[in-house]
Amino acid sequence: MNIRGQKEKMLRCASHCLLLGLFMLLSTTALAQTQEWPQWGGPQRNFKSDAKGLATSWPSTGPRKLWSRDLGDGYSSIIVDGGKLYTMYRQGEQDIVIALDAKAGKTIWEHKSDAPHLPRQQMENGPGPHSTPLIVGDRLFAIGVTGKFYCLNKQTGAVIWFHDLWQEYNGTKLNRGYSCSPIAWKQTVIVTVGGVGHTLMAFNQKDGTVAWSKNDYSSAHPSPILINVDGQDQLIFLMQQEVGGFDPNNGQELWRHPHPTQYGLNISTPVWSEGNLLFLSSAYTGGSRVLQLAQKDGKTTVNELWFNNRMRIHIGTAIRVGDYMYGSSGDFGPAFLTAVEIKTGKVMWQDRSLSRAGLVHADGKLILLDEDGQLALAAVSPEGLKILAKASLLKNNAWTVPTLVGTKLYVRDRKTIMALELGI
């Protein structure tokens, strides 16, 4: 080959490498922008997304609507995996797990199960389901309002295994219905059950056999989270009158601390964040508190930094941004978006621009959906709330927290599910 030919070959190789590198960069960027939402609370179970490129304002009509369709009753949130959405709703006396095409909202499959409400269940605020499904590999785990626990093939909806948590294990029969969202740990899936020997149970994902079952506390509504305390993995479960840390490998109790409220209605998911700080909040007499955890030689010490009853999160989510917690505070009366300094409990401000809301954080902004169906984009700081955009989109009680994947937002109320584009 002559010198000219060698130069041309080198230029072609360089061009090919440049294009390949550009393709890999774009692919990596696209992957980062389409991080999925496989469980309650998103990838890290903290209602935060790594998504970038969100618009800083919308028209008065709201962000661009991709599709909208009827769904059915329920507060189960929406999970996203492989271009499909999964959630639950109720029709008559059946709980239904549904898979939808994320691009168009069309039904791919449904799994229906008979689940008549039990005597003395109080379902005036909605018949359920309340729990959010979980995706692990090719399996979907979903729990209905009466504690019926299904492992389904996520592609077809076929049943792989099944347990009735309340009937088989004499679980705590909550009069508002089962609401805990399952969590994965190694080869198991962990759920709350309640009752003697069954506070928490871990089932093998493969065949549904019991991996472990421990403790005697009554179950409650919050979903557990996994944290790491100075190198030790812990499962945090907020119970009816206390919070505890448990070994996710065997259910052994590691520590416990009081967090009482009226009626045992602890509902909101705890928040674990920088500084080994665990934030808890409940409505009624529960209030908010922050615990600082430390661990050495397998022993956990718990230091309560503060408690106050000015921030009382009922059913919504709490988000930590910097050194401040933000959440919608209130139960039967008005609900104020509230900012609290996480290390001291000092209330920085309260704002009534929205009614009771669920929060998601992404791209330096809060996305809020209030119970009246108003969707808002906001900036928050210790100085106050700045609404960047707001629109009324849903017509029925909207207690379900939004789901964000890339710049696509999925929302629902008790009759409708909708997909929106939040990108620039």
Kinemage of the C-alpha trace (Angstrom):
@kinemage 1
@onewidth
@group {chain A} dominant
@subgroup {mainchain}
@vectorlist {calphas} color= white
{ca met a 1} P 0.000 0.000 0.000
{ca asn a 2} L 1.409 3.473 -0.911
{ca ile a 3} L 1.705 6.391 1.513
{ca arg a 4} L -1.463 8.044 0.183
{ca gly a 5} L -3.430 4.824 0.703
{ca gln a 6} L -2.116 4.457 4.232
{ca lys a 7} L -3.160 8.025 5.073
{ca glu a 8} L -6.654 7.445 3.679
{ca lys a 9} L -6.989 4.258 5.725
{ca met a 10} L -5.841 6.065 8.878
{ca leu a 11} L -8.327 8.874 8.256
{ca arg a 12} L -11.140 6.360 7.759
{ca cys a 13} L -10.221 4.597 11.034
{ca ala a 14} L -10.038 7.890 12.905
{ca ser a 15} L -13.391 8.947 11.487
{ca his a 16} L -14.910 5.579 12.411
{ca cys a 17} L -13.553 5.803 15.974
{ca leu a 18} L -14.874 9.364 16.311
{ca leu a 19} L -18.328 8.324 15.140
{ca leu a 20} L -18.271 5.269 17.408
{ca gly a 21} L -17.282 7.414 20.386
{ca leu a 22} L -20.004 9.928 19.577
{ca phe a 23} L -22.561 7.120 19.287
{ca met a 24} L -21.487 5.660 22.639
{ca leu a 25} L -21.671 9.113 24.264
{ca leu a 26} L -25.155 9.719 22.879
{ca ser a 27} L -26.241 6.225 23.902
{ca thr a 28} L -24.945 6.748 27.423
{ca thr a 29} L -26.686 10.115 27.616
{ca ala a 30} L -29.923 8.615 26.334
{ca leu a 31} L -29.663 5.807 28.875
{ca ala a 32} L -29.181 8.326 31.668
{ca gln a 33} L -32.231 10.219 30.448
{ca thr a 34} L -34.394 7.084 30.419
{ca gln a 35} L -33.557 5.692 33.835
{ca glu a 36} L -36.533 3.574 34.739
{ca trp a 37} L -38.783 3.445 37.784
{ca pro a 38} L -39.023 -0.196 38.974
{ca gln a 39} L -40.626 0.244 42.412
{ca trp a 40} L -42.363 2.520 44.881
{ca gly a 41} L -40.324 5.717 45.127
{ca gly a 42} L -38.270 5.100 41.987
{ca pro a 43} L -34.771 3.660 41.464
{ca gln a 44} L -33.528 4.562 44.963
{ca arg a 45} L -36.959 4.469 46.656
{ca asn a 46} L -36.567 8.152 47.588
{ca phe a 47} L -38.770 9.845 44.941
{ca lys a 48} L -35.748 11.370 43.235
{ca ser a 49} L -34.751 11.067 39.588
{ca asp a 50} L -31.468 11.765 37.793
{ca ala a 51} L -33.397 13.114 34.787
{ca lys a 52} L -32.140 16.331 33.186
{ca gly a 53} L -33.518 18.710 30.618
{ca leu a 54} L -36.858 19.506 32.228
{ca ala a 55} L -38.568 22.642 30.981
{ca thr a 56} L -38.620 25.599 33.350
{ca ser a 57} L -42.170 26.627 32.410
{ca trp a 58} L -45.304 25.339 30.673
{ca pro a 59} L -48.209 26.934 28.851
{ca ser a 60} L -51.286 27.642 30.980
{ca thr a 61} L -52.795 24.436 29.604
{ca gly a 62} L -49.942 22.408 31.057
{ca pro a 63} L -47.103 20.353 29.580
{ca arg a 64} L -47.608 18.496 26.298
{ca lys a 65} L -49.981 15.575 26.722
{ca leu a 66} L -48.772 12.377 25.036
{ca trp a 67} L -51.861 10.329 25.813
{ca ser a 68} L -54.641 9.894 28.332
{ca arg a 69} L -57.082 7.068 28.984
{ca asp a 70} L -59.582 5.711 31.475
{ca leu a 71} L -58.151 3.331 34.030
{ca gly a 72} L -60.103 2.727 37.209
{ca asp a 73} L -60.058 3.232 40.935
{ca gly a 74} L -56.954 2.915 43.051
{ca tyr a 75} L -53.943 4.778 44.443
{ca ser a 76} L -51.256 2.333 43.314
{ca ser a 77} L -48.437 4.315 41.690
{ca ile a 78} L -46.997 3.635 38.240
{ca ile a 79} L -43.761 1.713 37.680
{ca val a 80} L -41.845 1.645 34.398
{ca asp a 81} L -39.705 -1.091 32.879
{ca gly a 82} L -38.687 -1.883 29.288
{ca gly a 83} L -41.117 0.502 27.619
{ca lys a 84} L -44.066 -0.729 29.679
{ca leu a 85} L -46.024 0.767 32.551
{ca tyr a 86} L -47.398 -1.335 35.389
{ca thr a 87} L -49.904 -0.369 38.070
{ca met a 88} L -53.032 -1.668 39.813
{ca tyr a 89} L -56.674 -0.662 39.877
{ca arg a 90} L -59.987 -2.023 41.110
{ca gln a 91} L -63.165 -2.964 39.296
{ca gly a 92} L -66.110 -4.266 41.310
{ca glu a 93} L -64.720 -6.844 43.722
{ca gln a 94} L -61.565 -7.501 41.706
{ca asp a 95} L -58.042 -6.142 42.062
{ca ile a 96} L -56.370 -5.819 38.660
{ca val a 97} L -52.680 -5.619 37.769
{ca ile a 98} L -52.264 -3.998 34.368
{ca ala a 99} L -49.367 -3.647 31.903
{ca leu a 100} L -49.586 -0.819 29.374
{ca asp a 101} L -47.516 0.332 26.423
{ca ala a 102} L -45.652 3.432 27.612
{ca lys a 103} L -45.811 5.165 24.220
{ca ala a 104} L -49.545 4.908 23.603
{ca gly a 105} L -51.113 3.721 26.858
{ca lys a 106} L -52.673 0.640 25.287
{ca thr a 107} L -53.316 -2.423 27.447
{ca ile a 108} L -50.800 -5.248 26.953
{ca trp a 109} L -52.190 -7.603 29.589
{ca glu a 110} L -54.259 -7.655 32.758
{ca his a 111} L -54.325 -10.011 35.712
{ca lys a 112} L -57.608 -10.018 37.622
{ca ser a 113} L -58.129 -11.532 41.066
{ca asp a 114} L -61.219 -11.742 43.248
{ca ala a 115} L -60.700 -9.609 46.365
{ca pro a 116} L -63.977 -8.737 48.127
{ca his a 117} L -63.511 -6.334 51.006
{ca leu a 118} L -63.530 -7.916 54.441
{ca pro a 119} L -66.178 -7.117 57.084
{ca arg a 120} L -65.581 -3.803 58.899
{ca gln a 121} L -63.133 -2.501 56.315
{ca gln a 122} L -63.589 1.274 55.975
{ca met a 123} L -63.050 2.103 52.314
{ca glu a 124} L -64.907 5.409 51.978
{ca asn a 125} L -61.705 7.142 50.818
{ca gly a 126} L -61.250 4.654 47.997
{ca pro a 127} L -61.545 0.889 47.569
{ca gly a 128} L -57.853 0.347 46.747
{ca pro a 129} L -55.478 -1.022 45.646
{ca his a 130} L -52.947 1.091 47.540
{ca ser a 131} L -49.731 -0.922 47.132
{ca thr a 132} L -47.326 -0.328 44.220
{ca pro a 133} L -45.911 -3.311 42.276
{ca leu a 134} L -42.207 -4.175 42.129
{ca ile a 135} L -40.208 -5.341 39.085
{ca val a 136} L -37.154 -7.601 39.536
{ca gly a 137} L -35.775 -9.231 36.395
{ca asp a 138} L -38.610 -10.926 34.535
{ca arg a 139} L -40.943 -10.930 37.551
{ca leu a 140} L -43.527 -8.543 38.900
{ca phe a 141} L -44.628 -8.628 42.538
{ca ala a 142} L -47.994 -7.089 43.420
{ca ile a 143} L -50.202 -7.058 46.533
{ca gly a 144} L -53.927 -6.309 46.510
{ca val a 145} L -56.020 -4.431 49.038
{ca thr a 146} L -56.857 -7.591 51.028
{ca gly a 147} L -53.275 -8.888 51.198
{ca lys a 148} L -53.302 -11.196 48.158
{ca phe a 149} L -49.674 -11.394 47.016
{ca tyr a 150} L -48.897 -12.379 43.422
{ca cys a 151} L -45.655 -13.053 41.594
{ca leu a 152} L -46.388 -12.613 37.875
{ca asn a 153} L -44.442 -12.966 34.649
{ca lys a 154} L -43.944 -9.332 33.661
{ca gln a 155} L -44.255 -10.114 29.941
{ca thr a 156} L -47.518 -12.075 30.068
{ca gly a 157} L -49.122 -11.569 33.479
{ca ala a 158} L -49.118 -15.329 34.112
{ca val a 159} L -49.048 -16.341 37.800
{ca ile a 160} L -45.732 -17.849 38.939
{ca trp a 161} L -46.659 -18.141 42.617
{ca phe a 162} L -49.191 -16.742 45.098
{ca his a 163} L -49.750 -16.182 48.846
{ca asp a 164} L -52.680 -14.793 50.798
{ca leu a 165} L -50.822 -12.825 53.482
{ca trp a 166} L -53.817 -12.229 55.708
{ca gln a 167} L -55.318 -15.711 55.507
{ca glu a 168} L -52.193 -17.883 55.434
{ca tyr a 169} L -50.239 -16.001 58.098
{ca asn a 170} L -52.988 -14.294 60.111
{ca gly a 171} L -51.596 -10.928 59.092
{ca thr a 172} L -52.779 -7.594 60.487
{ca lys a 173} L -56.051 -6.807 58.723
{ca leu a 174} L -55.850 -3.058 58.218
{ca asn a 175} L -59.295 -1.510 57.990
{ca arg a 176} L -58.186 0.875 55.225
{ca gly a 177} L -56.703 -1.996 53.233
{ca tyr a 178} L -53.205 -3.353 52.624
{ca ser a 179} L -50.837 -0.651 51.340
{ca cys a 180} L -47.197 -1.707 51.848
{ca ser a 181} L -45.198 -1.857 48.615
{ca pro a 182} L -42.803 -4.857 48.436
{ca ile a 183} L -39.030 -4.388 48.402
{ca ala a 184} L -36.312 -6.613 46.921
{ca trp a 185} L -33.259 -7.841 48.831
{ca lys a 186} L -30.778 -10.196 47.134
{ca gln a 187} L -32.850 -13.214 46.019
{ca thr a 188} L -35.832 -12.383 48.206
{ca val a 189} L -38.776 -10.001 48.247
{ca ile a 190} L -39.719 -8.557 51.636
{ca val a 191} L -43.218 -7.518 52.710
{ca thr a 192} L -44.991 -6.493 55.898
{ca val a 193} L -47.574 -8.953 57.210
{ca gly a 194} L -48.045 -8.397 60.957
{ca gly a 195} L -49.047 -10.680 63.779
{ca val a 196} L -47.152 -13.185 65.891
{ca gly a 197} L -43.912 -14.153 64.158
{ca his a 198} L -44.859 -12.336 60.943
{ca thr a 199} L -44.164 -8.614 61.323
{ca leu a 200} L -41.896 -8.888 58.298
{ca met a 201} L -41.604 -11.798 55.883
{ca ala a 202} L -39.107 -12.542 53.120
{ca phe a 203} L -40.101 -14.829 50.250
{ca asn a 204} L -37.736 -16.385 47.743
{ca gln a 205} L -38.311 -14.629 44.435
{ca lys a 206} L -37.947 -17.847 42.446
{ca asp a 207} L -40.610 -20.044 44.013
{ca gly a 208} L -42.337 -18.071 46.778
{ca thr a 209} L -41.063 -20.229 49.631
{ca val a 210} L -40.558 -18.438 52.953
{ca ala a 211} L -36.936 -17.367 53.455
{ca trp a 212} L -37.578 -15.926 56.918
{ca ser a 213} L -40.386 -14.576 59.112
{ca lys a 214} L -39.733 -12.552 62.263
{ca asn a 215} L -41.124 -10.392 65.082
{ca asp a 216} L -44.561 -9.854 66.614
{ca tyr a 217} L -45.562 -6.252 65.864
{ca ser a 218} L -48.829 -5.297 64.184
{ca ser a 219} L -48.361 -4.250 60.600
{ca ala a 220} L -48.880 -0.689 59.385
{ca his a 221} L -49.270 1.260 56.156
{ca pro a 222} L -45.734 2.555 55.390
{ca ser a 223} L -43.504 0.766 52.901
{ca pro a 224} L -40.061 -0.294 54.208
{ca ile a 225} L -36.799 1.114 52.885
{ca leu a 226} L -33.242 -0.246 52.800
{ca ile a 227} L -30.408 1.827 54.239
{ca asn a 228} L -26.748 1.377 55.109
{ca val a 229} L -25.594 2.492 58.564
{ca asp a 230} L -21.813 2.714 58.732
{ca gly a 231} L -21.387 -0.397 56.589
{ca gln a 232} L -24.339 -2.387 57.923
{ca asp a 233} L -27.398 -2.943 55.704
{ca gln a 234} L -30.677 -2.343 57.519
{ca leu a 235} L -34.335 -2.624 56.621
{ca ile a 236} L -36.313 0.278 58.090
{ca phe a 237} L -39.967 -0.302 58.902
{ca leu a 238} L -42.251 2.359 60.394
{ca met a 239} L -44.842 0.461 62.414
{ca gln a 240} L -48.033 1.647 64.115
{ca gln a 241} L -46.333 3.230 67.138
{ca glu a 242} L -42.586 2.877 66.562
{ca val a 243} L -39.884 2.619 63.947
{ca gly a 244} L -37.294 -0.133 63.818
{ca gly a 245} L -34.222 -1.320 61.988
{ca phe a 246} L -33.998 -4.985 60.968
{ca asp a 247} L -31.384 -7.219 59.346
{ca pro a 248} L -32.692 -7.825 55.789
{ca asn a 249} L -30.886 -11.179 55.695
{ca asn a 250} L -32.910 -12.739 58.507
{ca gly a 251} L -35.361 -10.194 59.970
{ca gln a 252} L -33.507 -9.865 63.266
{ca glu a 253} L -34.386 -6.634 65.104
{ca leu a 254} L -31.389 -4.297 65.399
{ca trp a 255} L -33.005 -1.311 67.130
{ca arg a 256} L -36.356 0.323 67.862
{ca his a 257} L -37.537 3.866 68.696
{ca pro a 258} L -40.991 5.309 69.504
{ca his a 259} L -42.927 7.208 66.833
{ca pro a 260} L -46.544 7.096 68.041
{ca thr a 261} L -49.607 8.656 66.438
{ca gln a 262} L -53.360 8.452 66.856
{ca tyr a 263} L -55.059 5.354 65.482
{ca gly a 264} L -51.639 3.883 64.597
{ca leu a 265} L -51.926 5.647 61.230
{ca asn a 266} L -48.280 6.064 60.339
{ca ile a 267} L -48.438 6.176 56.543
{ca ser a 268} L -45.698 8.255 54.874
{ca thr a 269} L -42.460 6.515 53.844
{ca pro a 270} L -39.380 7.384 55.979
{ca val a 271} L -36.508 9.263 54.329
{ca trp a 272} L -32.850 8.272 54.797
{ca ser a 273} L -30.242 10.817 53.805
{ca glu a 274} L -26.756 12.240 54.218
{ca gly a 275} L -25.391 12.327 57.739
{ca asn a 276} L -27.074 9.066 58.760
{ca leu a 277} L -30.312 11.011 59.286
{ca leu a 278} L -33.678 9.246 59.282
{ca phe a 279} L -36.707 11.514 58.851
{ca leu a 280} L -40.154 10.331 59.965
{ca ser a 281} L -43.448 12.167 59.670
{ca ser a 282} L -47.079 11.340 60.413
{ca ala a 283} L -50.399 13.153 60.646
{ca tyr a 284} L -52.658 13.582 63.681
{ca thr a 285} L -50.490 13.586 66.827
{ca gly a 286} L -47.507 11.972 65.099
{ca gly a 287} L -45.572 15.005 63.913
{ca ser a 288} L -42.014 14.789 62.568
{ca arg a 289} L -38.747 13.684 64.076
{ca val a 290} L -35.202 13.052 62.891
{ca leu a 291} L -33.091 10.209 64.239
{ca gln a 292} L -29.331 10.057 63.767
{ca leu a 293} L -28.075 6.481 63.565
{ca ala a 294} L -24.602 5.107 64.165
{ca gln a 295} L -23.361 1.520 64.119
{ca lys a 296} L -20.338 -0.211 65.547
{ca asp a 297} L -19.683 -3.920 66.038
{ca gly a 298} L -23.237 -4.739 65.012
{ca lys a 299} L -24.835 -2.417 67.585
{ca thr a 300} L -26.838 0.617 66.484
{ca thr a 301} L -27.175 3.746 68.587
{ca val a 302} L -30.173 6.031 67.998
{ca asn a 303} L -30.036 9.743 68.810
{ca glu a 304} L -33.229 11.768 68.398
{ca leu a 305} L -32.161 15.190 67.112
{ca trp a 306} L -35.580 16.819 67.261
{ca phe a 307} L -39.363 16.435 67.238
{ca asn a 308} L -42.140 18.869 66.345
{ca asn a 309} L -45.797 18.675 65.423
{ca arg a 310} L -45.826 21.547 62.931
{ca met a 311} L -44.912 19.273 60.057
{ca arg a 312} L -47.392 16.394 59.822
{ca ile a 313} L -47.231 14.481 56.552
{ca his a 314} L -50.330 12.360 56.100
{ca ile a 315} L -50.188 10.321 52.877
{ca gly a 316} L -47.713 12.298 50.788
{ca thr a 317} L -43.991 12.072 50.205
{ca ala a 318} L -41.110 14.016 51.744
{ca ile a 319} L -38.024 15.146 49.845
{ca arg a 320} L -34.665 16.285 51.175
{ca val a 321} L -32.998 19.051 49.159
{ca gly a 322} L -29.759 20.296 50.669
{ca asp a 323} L -30.226 20.662 54.412
{ca tyr a 324} L -34.008 20.947 54.268
{ca met a 325} L -36.984 18.615 54.138
{ca tyr a 326} L -40.017 19.527 52.058
{ca gly a 327} L -43.448 17.954 52.337
{ca ser a 328} L -47.176 18.617 52.356
{ca ser a 329} L -48.254 18.985 55.985
{ca gly a 330} L -51.806 18.467 57.209
{ca asp a 331} L -54.520 15.866 57.786
{ca phe a 332} L -58.213 16.821 57.894
{ca gly a 333} L -57.725 20.577 57.469
{ca pro a 334} L -55.614 22.632 55.057
{ca ala a 335} L -52.337 21.113 53.891
{ca phe a 336} L -49.381 23.490 53.658
{ca leu a 337} L -46.209 22.752 51.735
{ca thr a 338} L -43.684 23.019 54.544
{ca ala a 339} L -39.909 23.455 54.718
{ca val a 340} L -38.034 22.187 57.787
{ca glu a 341} L -34.323 22.363 58.558
{ca ile a 342} L -33.318 18.712 58.848
{ca lys a 343} L -30.750 19.078 61.644
{ca thr a 344} L -32.817 21.302 63.947
{ca gly a 345} L -36.501 20.891 63.022
{ca lys a 346} L -36.859 24.652 62.535
{ca val a 347} L -39.834 25.423 60.287
{ca met a 348} L -38.567 27.783 57.592
{ca trp a 349} L -41.879 28.472 55.851
{ca gln a 350} L -45.307 27.132 54.990
{ca asp a 351} L -47.094 27.778 51.681
{ca arg a 352} L -50.712 27.192 50.686
{ca ser a 353} L -50.368 27.522 46.895
{ca leu a 354} L -51.373 23.870 46.491
{ca ser a 355} L -53.540 21.449 48.403
{ca arg a 356} L -52.198 18.151 49.812
{ca ala a 357} L -49.548 16.967 47.324
{ca gly a 358} L -47.156 14.181 46.407
{ca leu a 359} L -43.612 15.269 45.473
{ca val a 360} L -40.884 14.081 43.094
{ca his a 361} L -37.490 15.790 42.722
{ca ala a 362} L -35.516 16.048 39.466
{ca asp a 363} L -33.218 18.495 37.657
{ca gly a 364} L -33.141 20.826 40.652
{ca lys a 365} L -36.917 21.171 40.737
{ca leu a 366} L -39.916 19.742 42.547
{ca ile a 367} L -42.763 18.177 40.588
{ca leu a 368} L -45.944 18.302 42.659
{ca leu a 369} L -49.340 16.737 42.051
{ca asp a 370} L -51.986 17.845 44.522
{ca glu a 371} L -55.167 16.006 45.422
{ca asp a 372} L -57.261 18.405 43.321
{ca gly a 373} L -55.404 17.326 40.187
{ca gln a 374} L -53.152 20.366 39.851
{ca leu a 375} L -49.673 19.625 38.520
{ca ala a 376} L -46.938 22.107 39.391
{ca leu a 377} L -43.249 22.647 38.760
{ca ala a 378} L -41.482 24.557 41.511
{ca ala a 379} L -38.156 25.714 42.837
{ca val a 380} L -37.667 25.513 46.596
{ca ser a 381} L -35.148 27.023 48.970
{ca pro a 382} L -35.014 27.935 52.657
{ca glu a 383} L -36.440 31.308 51.619
{ca gly a 384} L -39.634 29.980 50.056
{ca leu a 385} L -41.529 28.255 47.253
{ca lys a 386} L -41.423 29.590 43.694
{ca ile a 387} L -44.053 28.118 41.373
{ca leu a 388} L -42.569 27.965 37.868
{ca ala a 389} L -45.620 26.453 36.163
{ca lys a 390} L -48.999 25.095 37.184
{ca ala a 391} L -51.964 23.523 35.408
{ca ser a 392} L -55.151 21.679 36.343
{ca leu a 393} L -55.011 18.294 34.597
{ca leu a 394} L -56.918 15.671 36.603
{ca lys a 395} L -60.510 15.816 37.792
{ca asn a 396} L -60.752 13.155 40.497
{ca asn a 397} L -59.002 12.586 43.806
{ca ala a 398} L -55.293 12.463 42.897
{ca trp a 399} L -53.392 10.944 45.818
{ca thr a 400} L -50.973 8.940 43.662
{ca val a 401} L -47.385 10.226 43.508
{ca pro a 402} L -46.184 10.978 39.926
{ca thr a 403} L -43.610 8.813 38.154
{ca leu a 404} L -40.776 10.362 36.114
{ca val a 405} L -38.653 8.495 33.549
{ca gly a 406} L -36.369 10.727 31.529
{ca thr a 407} L -38.589 13.691 30.699
{ca lys a 408} L -41.788 11.610 30.577
{ca leu a 409} L -44.143 12.040 33.515
{ca tyr a 410} L -46.917 9.552 34.304
{ca val a 411} L -49.795 10.588 36.558
{ca arg a 412} L -53.139 9.139 37.589
{ca asp a 413} L -56.214 9.852 39.653
{ca arg a 414} L -59.089 7.522 40.559
{ca lys a 415} L -60.370 7.327 36.976
{ca thr a 416} L -57.645 8.400 34.547
{ca ile a 417} L -53.994 7.717 33.708
{ca met a 418} L -51.980 10.198 31.649
{ca ala a 419} L -48.525 10.601 30.065
{ca leu a 420} L -46.888 14.013 29.740
{ca glu a 421} L -43.715 15.396 28.165
{ca leu a 422} L -41.781 17.675 30.537
{ca gly a 423} L -38.723 18.165 28.347
{ca ile a 424} L -37.461 21.446 26.979
